[in-house]
Amino acid sequence: MNCIRFAFLPALLIGSFLNAEVKPALMPLPRKMTVADGALRIDPKFRVGFATRPEARLDRAARRMIARLSAQTGVPLASVPVTDTRLATLVIECPETVDRPDTLGESEAYQLDVTSSRARLRAPTVVGALRGLQTFLQLVVPGDGSFVAPAVHIEDEPRFAWRGLLIDVTSHFMPVPVIERNLDAMEAVKMNVFHWHFTDDQGWRVESKRYPKLHQLGSNGAYYTQDDIRHLLAYAHDRGIRIIPEFDMPGHSATWLIGYPELGSAPGPYSIIRTFGVYDPVLDPTKESVYQFIDGLLDEMTPLFPDAYFHIGGDEVNGVHWKANSSIQSFIRSHQLKDEGGLQAYFNQRVEALVKKHGKTMMGWDEVLHPNLPKDIVVESWRDRESMAKAARDGHPVLLSWGYYLDHLKPAGKHYEVDPLEGPAKDLTAAEAARILGGEACMWTEYASPETIDSRIWPRTAAIAERLWSSANASDVASMYQRLDRISDSLTWRGVTHQSNYAAMLQRLAPTAPLDALRTLGDAVQPLGIDGREGHHAYNQETPLNRLVDAARAESVRVRRLEEGVARYLASPNLSDEAAIRRELETWRDNHSRLESSLTASYLLKEAAPLSADLSRLGTMGLEALDALRARKTLGPDRAKGRLDALTLMEKPRAEVTLAAVRPVRMLVQGAAGGH
């Protein structure tokens, strides 16, 4: 039997293997996989069965997997698993028969064997079986005359126990269906923690029956009822995902203080802050009533969220109100606290004791790190990797979110290169490094709406999911992108809207414009992230997110593929790549004339007119360079310098986007100038 076996050694072999487009293209990559001859047909006779009576969650997962398989193949399948394994095409073996809460560090291992006649999934835990079912779904591809799952042997388990996604629902509220479809996407790529950022200056999003003014006055009516939360907790649990709530304190607390101003460090009055940034409202750590209030809140909220961890935020306390309050300053002196940082450490100690009283382990952003805090507090490092390494050296369990901030709209490849065990972590001892639990992708929503959020999270988060699941040696960026395109398409079958909303948002910019021309422009640009958008426009919670910058995808697949084609052509000229490059450049050259009337007529699109004109110029410039390369001529130093200077100007941000199409044209011009 011909087979290829790899266990991530060496990485170059894996990259070559996958770049040769040998199927399957899984994401995350399994720890060990052997690909053999043959394939299992997916036809109407396909059945799922259990070797022993399944636990109820696993039974539901199997039924859900069958429904997804039927949807992605179009093959009608029996929705109910069979009880006689002799009739089953996919047999699931899992000894767990009792549902239980998922816990940090439990086994997620599974083994999957597929032959031309049968598939068998073995896992010691239900959550391991859930992960294996997702791998089986990813295996299925169109084959010769039918959909098939290629013959494989897979042994798999995650590298890190904590693989999370944070979604902020305060800057812009995300309704229940948005959370559901993102939990579905997390399940697909084996992420296992949903970090739910509930409270901030811009909104309080949880119903509180004990302190109803929190959500009544702090949410504008946009909040989750406790029944909503129970539903989503069950929804996540069915998918092997734990939910960690975050109630930010002592800063980012304006919405605590609207209904309960007596908790604040300044007299108020307070209101929802509609704009974004770091603001002054902060709880008063010197008042016993504050801790009594927090104790009551925890008494209500900790039973609602069953997970062992409870996030108290703790970030970005600017201390303005503390410094201006003479009573607070007197407290700092009388308690021999060094400064406002010492006051926050005092607050965190008090809150940690309350969190522990209610049976939870406290988490906080890296600002909570202090020598006096108990060592079981989990520190989440967002500002740099040095704080993560310091927390690990100091004895704390740690998470890395730095490098995984999705709202900065960095390419998937940049996120993929961020490894929690690289950088400062390389200097840790083995015991210290073992305290690194994993990481979290973070989606802050100042510039995201329910319509756009999926496109800001997916598919790039799948690259982060792989970094946290797969071996460190799985580091081939080209391989990652090849598989990312596959997983991106498959997420659409799960209801994720990162692709499906795109055309509608583009057409809204100019309803009478040709959609393909709008796509050409939209595909040629990439939006600025939060750093680029701050200060360029007067944004608040009510600002419509309906411009080109909002419609454009976080990373242009079309431009990236053209870059790949140009790189191949420059390395080894061939007619196929040349023809594809020429078609795209001609499309760019001619696109402005097709959009020109719409650009001037649409108030939403007119800001993009200079970009559209430059895209046309890029097409012409690229064709000139391509012709020179084909004729084996150079552009000449003066002309090449003029072209490169023009490209630098075209690449500067406008309308809060950059013209990503500059990149492949620059490659061509540099090539035609005599150097790559």
C-alpha positions as CSV (number, residue, x, y, z in Angstrom):
1,M,0.0,0.0,0.0
2,N,1.4,3.4,-0.9
3,C,1.2,5.9,1.9
4,I,2.8,9.1,3.2
5,R,3.3,9.5,6.9
6,F,4.2,12.6,8.8
7,A,4.2,13.7,12.5
8,F,5.3,17.3,11.9
9,L,9.0,16.3,11.3
10,P,10.5,17.9,9.4
11,A,8.3,21.0,8.8
12,L,9.6,21.4,5.3
13,L,8.3,17.9,4.4
14,I,4.9,18.8,5.6
15,G,4.9,22.1,3.6
16,S,6.0,20.3,0.4
17,F,3.5,17.5,1.0
18,L,0.5,19.9,1.3
19,N,1.7,22.4,-1.3
20,A,1.6,19.5,-3.8
21,E,-2.2,19.6,-3.1
22,V,-2.3,16.1,-1.7
23,K,-5.5,15.8,0.1
24,P,-6.7,16.0,2.8
25,A,-6.1,19.7,3.6
26,L,-7.1,19.7,7.3
27,M,-7.1,22.7,9.7
28,P,-5.8,22.5,12.4
29,L,-3.2,20.0,11.2
30,P,-3.4,16.7,13.2
31,R,-0.5,15.7,15.3
32,K,0.1,12.6,13.3
33,M,-1.5,11.5,10.0
34,T,-0.9,8.7,7.5
35,V,-2.5,9.0,4.1
36,A,-3.2,5.8,2.3
37,D,-4.7,4.7,-1.1
38,G,-8.4,4.5,-1.4
39,A,-11.4,6.6,-0.2
40,L,-14.7,6.1,1.6
41,R,-17.7,7.0,-0.5
42,I,-20.3,9.4,0.9
43,D,-23.6,8.2,-0.6
44,P,-27.2,7.9,0.6
45,K,-26.2,4.6,2.3
46,F,-23.8,6.4,4.7
47,R,-24.7,5.7,8.3
48,V,-23.3,6.7,11.7
49,G,-23.4,4.2,14.6
50,F,-22.0,3.9,18.2
51,A,-20.1,0.9,19.6
52,T,-21.8,1.5,23.0
53,R,-24.8,3.6,24.1
54,P,-23.7,7.2,23.6
55,E,-23.9,10.0,26.1
56,A,-26.7,12.4,25.0
57,R,-24.3,15.2,24.0
58,L,-22.4,12.9,21.7
59,D,-25.6,11.6,20.2
60,R,-26.7,15.2,19.4
61,A,-23.2,15.9,18.0
62,A,-23.4,12.9,15.7
63,R,-26.8,14.0,14.4
64,R,-25.5,17.5,13.9
65,M,-22.5,16.2,12.0
66,I,-24.8,14.1,9.7
67,A,-26.9,17.2,8.9
68,R,-23.8,19.2,8.1
69,L,-22.4,16.4,6.0
70,S,-25.6,16.3,4.1
71,A,-25.6,20.0,3.6
72,Q,-22.1,20.3,2.3
73,T,-22.4,17.4,-0.1
74,G,-26.0,17.7,-1.1
75,V,-26.4,13.9,-0.4
76,P,-29.6,13.0,1.5
77,L,-28.5,11.1,4.6
78,A,-30.4,9.3,7.4
79,S,-30.4,11.7,10.3
80,V,-30.6,9.2,13.0
81,P,-27.6,7.1,14.0
82,V,-28.1,3.3,13.8
83,T,-27.9,1.0,16.7
84,D,-26.4,-1.9,14.8
85,T,-22.7,-1.0,14.1
86,R,-22.7,-3.6,11.3
87,L,-24.8,-1.2,9.4
88,A,-22.7,1.8,10.2
89,T,-20.2,3.5,7.8
90,L,-18.7,5.6,10.6
91,V,-18.5,3.8,13.9
92,I,-17.9,6.0,17.1
93,E,-16.3,4.4,20.1
94,C,-16.4,6.5,23.3
95,P,-16.5,5.0,26.8
96,E,-18.0,8.1,28.5
97,T,-21.8,7.7,29.0
98,V,-22.5,10.5,31.5
99,D,-22.6,14.2,30.6
100,R,-20.4,16.4,32.7
101,P,-19.0,20.0,32.6
102,D,-15.9,20.4,30.4
103,T,-12.8,21.3,32.3
104,L,-9.4,22.8,31.5
105,G,-6.9,20.1,30.6
106,E,-9.3,17.2,29.9
107,S,-8.3,14.9,27.1
108,E,-9.3,16.0,23.7
109,A,-7.5,13.2,22.0
110,Y,-9.0,11.0,19.3
111,Q,-8.0,8.5,16.7
112,L,-9.6,8.4,13.3
113,D,-9.2,5.6,10.7
114,V,-10.8,5.7,7.3
115,T,-10.6,3.0,4.7
116,S,-12.5,2.5,1.5
117,S,-15.2,0.4,3.4
118,R,-15.5,2.0,6.8
119,A,-14.5,4.8,9.2
120,R,-13.8,4.4,12.9
121,L,-13.5,7.2,15.5
122,R,-12.1,6.3,18.9
123,A,-11.9,8.8,21.8
124,P,-11.6,8.4,25.6
125,T,-13.8,11.4,26.2
126,V,-16.9,12.9,24.6
127,V,-15.0,16.1,23.8
128,G,-12.3,14.1,22.1
129,A,-15.0,12.5,19.9
130,L,-16.4,16.0,19.1
131,R,-13.0,17.0,17.8
132,G,-12.7,13.9,15.7
133,L,-16.1,14.4,14.1
134,Q,-15.0,17.8,12.9
135,T,-11.9,16.3,11.3
136,F,-14.1,13.8,9.5
137,L,-16.2,16.6,8.1
138,Q,-13.1,18.3,6.8
139,L,-11.9,15.1,5.1
140,V,-14.9,15.0,2.8
141,V,-14.2,16.3,-0.7
142,P,-15.5,15.8,-4.2
143,G,-14.0,12.7,-5.6
144,D,-14.3,10.6,-8.8
145,G,-18.1,10.4,-9.2
146,S,-19.0,11.1,-5.6
147,F,-18.0,12.8,-2.4
148,V,-15.3,10.9,-0.6
149,A,-13.3,10.8,2.6
150,P,-9.7,9.8,1.7
151,A,-8.2,6.8,3.5
152,V,-6.2,8.0,6.5
153,H,-5.0,7.1,10.0
154,I,-5.0,10.1,12.3
155,E,-3.8,10.3,15.9
156,D,-4.5,13.8,17.3
157,E,-4.6,15.9,20.4
158,P,-4.0,19.6,21.1
159,R,-0.8,21.3,21.9
160,F,-2.4,23.8,24.2
161,A,-5.4,23.2,26.5
162,W,-6.8,26.7,26.2
163,R,-7.7,27.9,22.6
164,G,-10.1,30.8,23.0
165,L,-12.0,33.5,21.2
166,L,-13.0,36.7,22.9
167,I,-16.0,38.6,21.5
168,D,-16.7,42.1,22.9
169,V,-20.5,42.7,22.9
170,T,-20.3,46.2,24.6
171,S,-19.1,48.5,21.9
172,H,-21.6,47.0,19.5
173,F,-24.1,44.4,20.8
174,M,-24.1,41.0,19.1
175,P,-27.5,39.3,19.1
176,V,-27.9,35.6,20.0
177,P,-27.7,34.3,16.4
178,V,-24.3,36.1,15.9
179,I,-22.9,34.3,19.0
180,E,-24.4,30.9,17.8
181,R,-22.8,31.0,14.4
182,N,-19.4,32.0,15.8
183,L,-19.7,29.1,18.3
184,D,-20.4,26.9,15.3
185,A,-17.2,28.2,13.6
186,M,-15.2,27.7,16.7
187,E,-16.3,24.1,16.8
188,A,-15.2,23.6,13.2
189,V,-11.6,24.5,14.1
190,K,-11.5,22.9,17.5
191,M,-11.4,26.1,19.6
192,N,-12.7,25.4,23.1
193,V,-13.1,28.6,25.1
194,F,-15.5,31.5,24.4
195,H,-14.5,34.6,26.4
196,W,-17.6,36.8,26.6
197,H,-16.8,40.5,27.4
198,F,-20.0,41.6,28.9
199,T,-19.4,45.0,30.5
200,D,-17.6,48.2,29.6
201,D,-18.2,52.0,29.4
202,Q,-20.3,51.4,26.3
203,G,-22.7,48.8,27.6
204,W,-23.8,46.4,30.3
205,R,-25.1,43.4,28.5
206,V,-26.3,40.9,31.1
207,E,-29.7,40.9,32.9
208,S,-29.2,41.3,36.6
209,K,-32.3,40.5,38.7
210,R,-30.5,41.6,41.9
211,Y,-29.2,44.9,40.5
212,P,-31.7,45.6,37.6
213,K,-30.5,49.1,37.0
214,L,-27.3,47.7,35.6
215,H,-28.9,46.4,32.4
216,Q,-32.0,48.7,32.5
217,L,-29.9,51.9,32.4
218,G,-26.6,50.6,30.9
219,S,-27.7,48.8,27.8
220,N,-30.2,50.8,25.8
221,G,-32.3,47.6,25.9
222,A,-29.7,45.6,24.1
223,Y,-28.7,42.8,26.6
224,Y,-28.9,39.1,27.1
225,T,-31.6,37.7,29.4
226,Q,-30.5,35.0,31.8
227,D,-32.5,32.6,29.6
228,D,-30.4,33.7,26.6
229,I,-27.3,33.0,28.5
230,R,-28.5,29.6,29.6
231,H,-29.3,28.8,26.0
232,L,-25.9,29.8,24.7
233,L,-24.1,28.0,27.5
234,A,-25.9,24.8,26.5
235,Y,-25.2,25.6,22.8
236,A,-21.5,26.0,23.5
237,H,-21.4,22.9,25.8
238,D,-22.8,20.8,23.0
239,R,-19.9,21.9,20.9
240,G,-17.2,21.2,23.6
241,I,-16.8,25.0,24.3
242,R,-16.5,26.5,27.7
243,I,-17.8,30.0,28.3
244,I,-15.8,32.5,30.5
245,P,-17.7,35.7,31.4
246,E,-15.9,39.0,31.9
247,F,-17.2,41.7,34.1
248,D,-14.7,44.5,33.8
249,M,-13.6,46.2,37.0
250,P,-12.5,48.6,38.5
251,G,-12.1,50.6,35.3
252,H,-14.2,50.6,32.2
253,S,-17.1,50.9,34.6
254,A,-19.3,53.8,33.5
255,T,-22.3,51.4,33.0
256,W,-21.9,50.1,36.6
257,L,-22.3,53.7,37.9
258,I,-25.3,55.0,35.9
259,G,-27.8,53.3,38.2
260,Y,-25.4,53.0,41.2
261,P,-23.3,56.2,41.2
262,E,-22.5,55.7,44.9
263,L,-20.0,53.0,43.8
264,G,-17.9,55.5,41.9
265,S,-14.8,57.5,42.7
266,A,-16.4,60.7,41.5
267,P,-19.9,62.1,42.2
268,G,-21.2,61.7,38.6
269,P,-23.8,61.7,37.1
270,Y,-22.8,58.9,34.7
271,S,-24.1,57.8,31.4
272,I,-23.4,55.3,28.6
273,I,-20.2,56.5,26.8
274,R,-21.1,56.3,23.1
275,T,-17.5,56.9,21.8
276,F,-14.5,54.5,22.2
277,G,-11.3,54.7,24.2
278,V,-10.1,54.8,27.8
279,Y,-12.2,56.9,30.1
280,D,-12.2,58.1,33.7
281,P,-15.1,56.3,35.5
282,V,-13.8,53.8,38.0
283,L,-15.1,52.0,41.1
284,D,-14.0,53.3,44.5
285,P,-11.8,50.6,46.1
286,T,-11.9,52.4,49.5
287,K,-15.7,51.8,50.0
288,E,-16.8,48.6,51.7
289,S,-20.1,49.1,49.9
290,V,-18.3,48.4,46.6
291,Y,-17.2,45.0,47.8
292,Q,-20.7,44.2,49.2
293,F,-22.1,45.1,45.7
294,I,-19.5,42.9,43.9
295,D,-20.2,40.1,46.4
296,G,-23.9,40.3,45.6
297,L,-23.2,40.4,41.8
298,L,-21.0,37.4,42.0
299,D,-23.6,35.6,44.1
300,E,-26.0,36.0,41.2
301,M,-23.6,35.5,38.3
302,T,-21.3,32.7,39.3
303,P,-24.1,30.1,39.5
304,L,-25.2,31.3,36.0
305,F,-21.8,30.5,34.5
306,P,-20.7,27.0,35.5
307,D,-17.0,27.2,34.4
308,A,-14.3,27.4,37.1
309,Y,-12.9,30.7,35.8
310,F,-14.3,34.2,36.1
311,H,-12.6,37.2,34.4
312,I,-12.6,40.5,36.2
313,G,-10.9,42.6,33.4
314,G,-8.7,45.0,35.3
315,D,-7.2,46.7,32.3
316,E,-6.6,50.4,31.4
317,V,-7.4,52.1,34.7
318,N,-6.1,55.6,34.2
319,G,-6.5,56.7,37.8
320,V,-7.8,60.2,37.0
321,H,-10.7,60.0,39.4
322,W,-8.6,58.4,42.1
323,K,-6.0,61.1,41.9
324,A,-8.7,63.8,42.1
325,N,-10.4,62.3,45.2
326,S,-8.8,63.5,48.4
327,S,-10.5,60.7,50.4
328,I,-9.0,58.0,48.1
329,Q,-5.6,59.7,48.3
330,S,-5.8,59.6,52.1
331,F,-6.7,55.9,51.9
332,I,-3.6,55.2,49.8
333,R,-1.4,56.9,52.3
334,S,-3.0,55.4,55.4
335,H,-2.8,51.9,53.9
336,Q,0.9,52.5,52.8
337,L,0.0,51.8,49.2
338,K,2.7,53.0,46.8
339,D,0.4,54.7,44.4
340,E,-2.8,54.2,42.3
341,G,-1.2,50.9,41.0
342,G,-1.0,49.8,44.6
343,L,-4.6,50.7,45.1
344,Q,-5.7,48.6,42.2
345,A,-3.7,45.7,43.6
346,Y,-5.5,46.2,46.9
347,F,-8.8,46.1,45.0
348,N,-7.8,43.0,43.1
349,Q,-6.9,41.2,46.3
350,R,-10.3,42.0,47.8
351,V,-12.1,40.9,44.6
352,E,-10.1,37.7,44.3
353,A,-11.1,36.7,47.8
354,L,-14.8,37.2,46.8
355,V,-14.3,35.3,43.5
356,K,-12.8,32.4,45.5
357,K,-15.6,32.6,48.0
358,H,-18.0,31.9,45.2
359,G,-16.0,28.9,44.0
360,K,-14.2,30.4,41.0
361,T,-10.7,31.1,40.0
362,M,-10.0,34.8,39.0
363,M,-8.7,35.9,35.7
364,G,-7.5,39.3,34.6
365,W,-5.6,41.2,32.0
366,D,-1.9,41.7,32.5
367,E,-2.4,44.9,34.5
368,V,-3.6,42.8,37.5
369,L,-0.1,41.2,37.8
370,H,1.3,42.0,41.3
371,P,3.5,40.2,43.7
372,N,0.8,40.1,46.4
373,L,-1.8,38.3,44.3
374,P,-2.4,34.5,44.8
375,K,-0.5,32.4,42.3
376,D,-3.6,30.6,40.9
377,I,-4.9,33.8,39.3
378,V,-4.8,33.5,35.5
379,V,-3.0,36.4,33.8
380,E,-4.0,37.2,30.2
381,S,-1.2,39.1,28.5
382,W,-2.4,41.6,25.9
383,R,0.2,44.3,25.8
384,D,3.3,42.2,25.0
385,R,4.8,38.8,25.4
386,E,7.2,40.0,28.2
387,S,4.3,40.3,30.6
388,M,3.3,36.7,29.8
389,A,6.8,35.4,30.5
390,K,7.0,37.5,33.7
391,A,3.7,36.1,35.0
392,A,4.8,32.5,34.2
393,R,8.1,33.1,36.1
394,D,6.1,34.5,39.0
395,G,4.1,31.3,39.2
396,H,0.8,32.3,37.5
397,P,-1.1,30.3,34.8
398,V,-1.0,32.6,31.7
399,L,-2.7,33.1,28.4
400,L,-1.4,35.0,25.4
401,S,-3.7,37.3,23.5
402,W,-1.0,39.7,22.2
403,G,-0.5,39.0,18.5
404,Y,-4.0,37.6,18.3
405,Y,-5.9,40.9,18.3
406,L,-8.3,40.5,15.3
407,D,-9.5,44.1,15.3
408,H,-6.0,45.2,14.1
409,L,-6.8,43.4,10.9
410,K,-3.4,41.9,10.4
411,P,-3.0,39.1,7.8
412,A,-3.6,35.5,8.9
413,G,0.1,34.8,8.3
414,K,1.1,37.4,10.9
415,H,-1.1,35.8,13.5
416,Y,0.2,32.3,12.5
417,E,3.7,33.3,13.3
418,V,2.9,34.2,16.9
419,D,3.7,31.2,19.0
420,P,3.1,31.4,22.8
421,L,6.3,29.5,23.5
422,E,8.5,31.7,21.3
423,G,10.1,35.1,22.0
424,P,10.6,35.7,25.8
425,A,9.0,32.4,26.6
426,K,12.1,30.6,25.2
427,D,14.0,31.7,28.3
428,L,11.5,30.1,30.7
429,T,12.3,26.8,32.5
430,A,10.2,23.8,31.6
431,A,8.1,24.2,34.7
432,E,7.5,27.9,33.9
433,A,6.7,27.2,30.3
434,A,4.2,24.6,31.4
435,R,2.1,27.5,33.0
436,I,1.3,28.8,29.6
437,L,-2.2,27.5,29.1
438,G,-2.6,28.7,25.5
439,G,-4.1,31.8,24.0
440,E,-7.1,33.7,22.8
441,A,-8.0,35.6,19.6
442,C,-9.6,38.8,20.6
443,M,-12.4,40.6,18.7
444,W,-13.1,44.0,20.0
445,T,-16.1,45.6,18.3
446,E,-15.6,49.4,18.1
447,Y,-15.5,49.0,14.3
448,A,-17.6,45.8,13.9
449,S,-21.4,45.3,13.7
450,P,-23.5,42.1,13.6
451,E,-23.2,42.5,9.8
452,T,-19.4,42.8,9.6
453,I,-18.1,40.9,12.7
454,D,-17.8,37.5,11.0
455,S,-15.6,38.9,8.3
456,R,-13.3,40.4,11.0
457,I,-13.1,37.0,12.8
458,W,-13.1,34.5,10.0
459,P,-11.2,32.9,8.4
460,R,-8.1,34.4,10.0
461,T,-9.0,32.9,13.4
462,A,-8.6,29.5,12.0
463,A,-4.9,30.2,11.6
464,I,-4.7,31.1,15.3
465,A,-6.7,27.9,16.1
466,E,-4.1,25.9,14.3
467,R,-1.2,27.6,16.0
468,L,-2.7,26.7,19.4
469,W,-3.7,23.1,18.4
470,S,-1.0,21.8,16.1
471,S,2.7,21.2,16.6
472,A,5.1,24.2,16.6
473,N,6.7,22.6,13.6
474,A,3.5,23.1,11.6
475,S,4.8,26.5,10.5
476,D,4.6,26.6,6.7
477,V,2.7,29.8,5.9
478,A,2.0,28.8,2.3
479,S,0.5,25.5,3.4
480,M,-1.6,27.3,6.0
481,Y,-3.1,29.7,3.4
482,Q,-3.9,26.9,1.1
483,R,-5.9,25.1,3.8
484,L,-7.3,28.4,5.1
485,D,-9.1,29.0,1.8
486,R,-10.7,25.5,2.1
487,I,-11.8,26.1,5.7
488,S,-13.1,29.5,4.8
489,D,-15.5,28.0,2.2
490,S,-16.6,25.3,4.6
491,L,-17.5,27.8,7.3
492,T,-20.1,29.3,4.9
493,W,-22.0,26.0,5.1
494,R,-22.2,26.6,8.9
495,G,-23.9,29.9,8.4
496,V,-20.9,32.1,9.0
497,T,-21.4,35.3,7.0
498,H,-17.8,36.4,6.3
499,Q,-18.4,35.6,2.6
500,S,-22.1,35.8,2.1
501,N,-22.5,39.4,3.4
502,Y,-19.8,40.8,1.1
503,A,-21.8,41.1,-2.1
504,A,-24.8,42.7,-0.5
505,M,-22.6,45.3,1.3
506,L,-20.8,46.1,-1.9
507,Q,-24.0,46.5,-3.8
508,R,-25.4,48.8,-1.2
509,L,-22.6,51.2,-1.8
510,A,-23.9,51.8,-5.4
511,P,-27.1,49.8,-6.2
512,T,-26.9,50.4,-10.0
513,A,-23.2,49.6,-10.4
514,P,-22.1,46.3,-11.9
515,L,-21.5,43.9,-9.0
516,D,-18.4,42.4,-10.6
517,A,-16.8,45.8,-10.9
518,L,-17.6,46.6,-7.3
519,R,-16.0,43.3,-6.3
520,T,-12.9,44.1,-8.3
521,L,-12.5,47.4,-6.4
522,G,-13.4,45.8,-3.0
523,D,-11.0,42.9,-3.6
524,A,-8.2,45.3,-4.4
525,V,-8.3,47.1,-1.0
526,Q,-7.8,46.1,2.6
527,P,-9.4,48.0,5.6
528,L,-7.3,49.7,8.3
529,G,-7.6,48.2,11.7
530,I,-8.4,50.0,14.9
531,D,-5.1,51.9,15.0
532,G,-5.7,53.3,11.5
533,R,-9.4,54.1,12.0
534,E,-9.1,56.0,15.3
535,G,-9.0,59.7,14.7
536,H,-9.9,59.5,11.0
537,H,-13.7,59.7,11.5
538,A,-16.0,60.8,14.3
539,Y,-17.1,57.3,15.3
540,N,-19.6,56.4,18.0
541,Q,-22.0,53.5,18.7
542,E,-24.6,55.0,16.3
543,T,-22.2,55.5,13.3
544,P,-23.3,53.3,10.4
545,L,-20.6,50.8,9.5
546,N,-21.6,50.7,5.8
547,R,-18.7,52.2,3.9
548,L,-16.1,50.5,1.6
549,V,-13.8,50.1,4.6
550,D,-16.6,48.0,6.3
551,A,-17.4,45.9,3.3
552,A,-13.8,45.1,2.4
553,R,-12.5,41.8,3.7
554,A,-9.7,41.9,6.4
555,E,-7.3,40.3,4.0
556,S,-7.7,40.2,0.2
557,V,-7.6,36.6,-1.0
558,R,-7.6,37.8,-4.6
559,V,-4.5,40.0,-4.1
560,R,-2.7,37.3,-2.2
561,R,-3.3,34.8,-4.9
562,L,-2.0,37.2,-7.5
563,E,1.1,37.8,-5.4
564,E,1.6,34.0,-5.4
565,G,1.2,33.9,-9.2
566,V,3.6,36.8,-9.7
567,A,6.2,35.2,-7.4
568,R,6.0,31.9,-9.4
569,Y,6.3,33.8,-12.7
570,L,9.3,35.8,-11.6
571,A,11.0,32.7,-10.4
572,S,10.1,30.6,-13.4
573,P,8.3,32.4,-16.3
574,N,5.5,30.3,-17.8
575,L,2.5,31.0,-20.0
576,S,-0.1,29.9,-17.6
577,D,0.9,32.3,-14.8
578,E,1.5,35.1,-17.3
579,A,-2.0,34.7,-18.8
580,A,-3.6,34.8,-15.4
581,I,-1.6,37.8,-14.3
582,R,-2.5,39.6,-17.5
583,R,-6.2,38.9,-17.2
584,E,-6.3,40.4,-13.7
585,L,-4.2,43.5,-14.6
586,E,-6.5,44.1,-17.6
587,T,-9.5,43.8,-15.3
588,W,-8.0,46.5,-13.0
589,R,-7.1,48.7,-15.9
590,D,-10.6,48.7,-17.3
591,N,-12.5,48.8,-14.0
592,H,-12.6,52.5,-13.3
593,S,-14.4,53.3,-16.5
594,R,-17.1,50.8,-15.5
595,L,-17.5,52.4,-12.1
596,E,-16.9,56.1,-12.8
597,S,-20.5,57.2,-13.0
598,S,-21.4,55.3,-9.9
599,L,-18.5,56.7,-8.0
600,T,-19.8,60.2,-8.4
601,A,-23.4,59.4,-7.9
602,S,-23.1,57.4,-4.6
603,Y,-22.4,59.4,-1.4
604,L,-21.0,56.1,0.1
605,L,-18.7,55.4,-2.7
606,K,-17.4,58.8,-3.9
607,E,-14.6,58.7,-1.3
608,A,-13.2,55.6,-3.1
609,A,-13.0,57.4,-6.5
610,P,-9.2,58.1,-6.2
611,L,-8.7,54.5,-5.2
612,S,-10.6,53.3,-8.2
613,A,-8.6,55.6,-10.5
614,D,-5.3,54.4,-9.0
615,L,-6.4,50.8,-9.5
616,S,-6.7,51.5,-13.2
617,R,-3.3,53.1,-13.2
618,L,-1.9,50.0,-11.4
619,G,-3.3,47.8,-14.1
620,T,-1.6,49.8,-16.8
621,M,1.7,49.9,-14.9
622,G,1.6,46.2,-14.2
623,L,0.9,45.4,-17.8
624,E,3.9,47.6,-18.8
625,A,6.2,45.7,-16.5
626,L,4.7,42.3,-17.6
627,D,5.4,43.2,-21.2
628,A,8.9,44.1,-20.4
629,L,9.5,40.9,-18.6
630,R,8.1,38.9,-21.4
631,A,10.3,40.7,-23.9
632,R,13.3,40.2,-21.5
633,K,13.8,43.9,-21.3
634,T,14.2,46.2,-18.4
635,L,12.2,49.4,-17.7
636,G,15.4,51.4,-17.2
637,P,16.4,53.0,-13.9
638,D,14.6,56.3,-14.2
639,R,11.3,54.8,-15.3
640,A,11.5,52.1,-12.7
641,K,12.2,54.6,-10.0
642,G,9.3,56.8,-11.1
643,R,6.9,53.8,-11.1
644,L,8.1,52.7,-7.6
645,D,7.7,56.2,-6.2
646,A,4.2,56.3,-7.7
647,L,3.4,52.9,-6.1
648,T,4.5,54.2,-2.7
649,L,2.1,57.1,-2.9
650,M,-0.8,54.8,-4.1
651,E,-0.2,52.6,-1.0
652,K,-0.9,55.4,1.5
653,P,-4.3,54.9,3.3
654,R,-7.3,56.7,1.9
655,A,-10.9,56.3,2.9
656,E,-9.5,54.2,5.8
657,V,-8.3,51.4,3.4
658,T,-5.1,50.6,1.7
659,L,-4.7,49.7,-1.9
660,A,-3.4,46.1,-1.5
661,A,-3.2,45.7,-5.2
662,V,0.0,47.7,-5.1
663,R,1.9,44.8,-3.8
664,P,1.9,42.4,-6.8
665,V,2.4,45.3,-9.2
666,R,5.5,46.4,-7.2
667,M,6.8,42.9,-7.5
668,L,6.4,43.1,-11.3
669,V,8.0,46.5,-11.5
670,Q,11.0,45.4,-9.4
671,G,11.3,42.3,-11.5
672,A,11.3,44.4,-14.7
673,A,13.8,46.8,-13.2
674,G,16.2,43.9,-13.0
675,G,15.8,42.8,-9.4
676,H,13.2,41.0,-7.4
